[in-house]
Each structure stands twice: as structure tokens, then as C-alpha cells.
Amino acid sequence: MRKAETLQGRGAFSSVVKSGEKLDGRLLRCFFRVEEKAGTPVRAGFSVSSRVYNAAKRNRIRRLLRTAFDAEAEVLRDAAGLKTLALVFVFRGGRDEDVRRLRLKDVQTDVAALCRRCAARIVGSRK
């Protein structure tokens, strides 16, 4: 994931969460918004609650999310076309979720399903 593809800043996150559409997965919640402006086709941000997890666990979860997203980003780039797509992935696991046992495969499955559903909504809204 290149730096230009990273959604950064509290304002950028909050605008996508407030005005974007929402999709729920088993481990994640995905907010997305299609913007008419030209630029980087897909920008993504990842959020993990600091109330539940310490810094080391949050960083591990974000690394897993970035790796899983990199594998699925092409689907979203194709769906976005000439528009810009902004996404925020929020990890929904609670205190009972053992982050040390969280596997990349589980995260990839959830991210892949959310990316496909997001792409389908984007393509469906163009028709």
C-alpha cells in the first residue's frame, strides 16, 4: 500500500464514517464513500479501538488489515473507475477477541468479502 493510498487524518476518517455507506463483516465494519474528484482511485484507513487494545495489539491488527487489503485492492480500483473511493475499516472485535490468535486468513476472508460487496454496490449504483 502506497502512502498516497492511505486515508489519513481525523477529518478524513470522520467524513467517510458520517456520510458514507456501511457494510458489516464478522470481524470488521467497512465505511465507504465514492467521491467525484480525480486522484488516487482508492484510499483506505484502518481503525482499532484504543479502549480495548494496547498499542502492540492495535499495531498487529492494523498490519494484518493492511496486508489483507493489499491483496483485494485491485477489485476496488476496477470498480471505482475514474472516481475516488475512500474506505475506513474498523476492527469490531471486543475484549473477548484474542488478538494473539487472530490469523491473517481470517482477516483476509472478511476483507475480501467486504471489498467484493463494496465493489458490487459501486458498480450497481452506476447503472
Buried (B, 14 or more C-beta within 10 A) or exposed (E): BEEEBBBEEEEBBEBBBEEBBEBEBEBBBBBBBBBEEEEBBBBBBBBBEEEBBEEEBBEBBBEBBBBBBBEBBEBBBEBBEEBBBBBBBBBBBEEEBEBEEBEBEBBBBBBBBBBBBBBEBBEEEEE
